């Protein structure tokens, strides 16, 4: 499988087509098929938009895939037009995303290519893959229009719905639909799949008991909470994406922090040729199956309780089980963990005032304040790495899922103790409401977006003395 890189928000997330010349030569034919499909025939504007961004990508002109440039080149706007007042590019991009989903929902299983458009970006994600034989299309169709990946590669990757509030799996496209239909030659994978599933269920059962004691549940909380009343305002499901602690283990051996594009392309060990065979083998052993961070599970259970009280559907997924195309929906999303363990959060970092950064010398994450206010520091450095004693920081932020209806909740610490502390603050509704009110968040009108920076003391894996050191409203005027 080959893709174009995924993010416009950060230049480092951009990439190039890595297809063969033969595959690239066949792509225009696929594009024409998409444009002539029922999903695009009804909208000439959306068809022109899709054709433009794909052709610019193939030509390597990624600098042309910016809102103002597209408005000028495709829609005839002047070079000084106000993109804040004239949203034609954003509106058309949103329509293109929906039409692509419609198209691949019907034809995705038999398609050699897949074109996606990530939220908040105008750079398409173009994926090449081998289409399924006609005889297997029915059994491998996942309901989203995409065929499932080879079970021998995904049998150990749990992306299942852990909190089964409804039998809907909008993001579980990488999971075989029917284990019973697997080929006999792959039956040996079940020896690993079944224990892995049992272990995950056991983890969540234990985490549920922990969460019940750690996070108090009040049935009326979603209605009175400034966070949950806004977050669950949308009737769409909420998707909780848990962190991938395997990445931090691998980084310890390779010294390389994954980008969002590497992670989306399943390139978990970049520049593996620079590693010794022993280190590369050990890294691949670590990658077998999905693990969940111990601090994530109780937080996910608590959010599930809130969703249940608000009569909303909640699905929980391992970070490796989703794709960038899955984010282009009107669902709400919760991302647990910092970019070091959940690279998907990088796609939203440009909206934050307090952003994760990495000290290359010590390989320690810290917060950089890109919009410092009076008496605020420009950097917030921890003095305690994981499972040590000292000071650390964490964040809770509510941001937009750009070009979509839903919102995104980010919960992350510089260490696991920080993520734990952020989760505990979420459950302290009285304190959280008072903090958000003092920040200027109101329970009326449109959803407001904000970010909290927390400072905590850590000792042997446990957080204490959690203080809110800053609260910022994030709906900055365009360009700030």
Secondary structure, 3 states (H helix, E strand, C coil): CECCCCCCCCHHHCCCCCCCHHHHHHHHHHHHHHHCCHHHHCCHHHHHHHHHHHHHHHCCCHHHCCHHHHHHHHHCCCCCCCCCCCCHHHHHHHHHHHHHHHHHHHHHHHCCEEEEECCCCCCEEEEECCCCCHHHHHHHECCCCCECCCHHHHCCCCCCCCCCCCCCCCCCCCCCCCHHHCCHHHHHHHHHHHHHHHHHHHHHHHHHHHHHHHCCCCCCHHHHCCCHHHHCCCCCCEEEEECCCHHHHHHHHHCCCCCHHHHHCCCCCCCHHHCCHHHHHHHHHHCCCCCCCHHHHHHHHHHHHHHHHCCCCEEEEEHHHCCHHHHCCCCEEEEECCCCCCHHHHHHHHHCCEEEEEECCCCEEEEEECCCCCCCCCEECCCCCCCCCEEEEEEEEEEECCCCCCEEEEEEECCHHHHHHHHHHHHCHHHHHHHHHHHCCCCCCCCCCEEEEEEEEEECCEEEEEEEEEEEECCCCCCC
